[in-house]
Amino acid sequence: MTAFEQQYRMSTAEFQQGFDSGKLGDAPQWFDWDGLAAIVASLEAKLNAVDAGRE
């Protein structure tokens, strides 16, 4: 996601807020970034669940 953040000069959190509110429009690159952010969030949740199971 770093490439998106650098190219568009905003954090993923800032992007998601703008995208979810409709302020960024519906350009294809926004859907790519949104999909990537969803995949990363899902993987992070799974890793956290695994880590929690080890405690």
KACORSUL-V446950 format. One record per residue. N is the residue number from 1. PHI is phi as a letter, one per 30 degrees, with the letter a starting at -180 (999 if undefined). Layout:
# KACORSUL-V446950
n = (N/N)
phi = (PHI/PHI)
This chain:
# KACORSUL-V446950
n = (1/2/3/4/5/6/7/8/9/10/11/12/13/14/15/16/17/18/19/20/21/22/23/24/25/26/27/28/29/30/31/32/33/34/35/36/37/38/39/40/41/42/43/44/45/46/47/48/49/50/51/52/53/54/55)
phi = (999/e/d/d/d/d/d/c/h/a/d/d/d/d/e/d/d/d/d/d/d/i/d/c/i/b/d/e/d/d/d/d/d/d/d/d/d/d/d/d/d/d/d/d/d/d/d/d/d/d/d/d/d/d/d)
